[in-house]
Amino acid sequence: FVRDPDGPYEILGLASDATDDEIKARYRELVKLHHPDTLISKGVPAEFMIAAEKRLAAVTTAFDTIQKERGRRAKSVEPAS
């Protein structure tokens, strides 16, 4: 067993059995936290903005990955016609 420290659930800070609603809520929370407009309004330094933009990109990629993964799972569970 090899643990992927950059896995999408870990990036979002959630367990892999989190519900879709929990994932969506956490994604929105992290986007608000790391969004450039929010940070600019707080007057954070430019160096922090660069790191926050990278973090926001990682959060978005993680969310997209989970959505795609769950979409494939849902299709594989559907009964054959």
Protein Blocks (a to p, Z undefined) as FASTA:
>chain_A
ZZdfkbfklmnopafkbcfklmmmmmmmmmmmmgmklmmmnopafklmmmmmmmmmmmmm
mmmmmmmmmmmmmmmmpccZZ
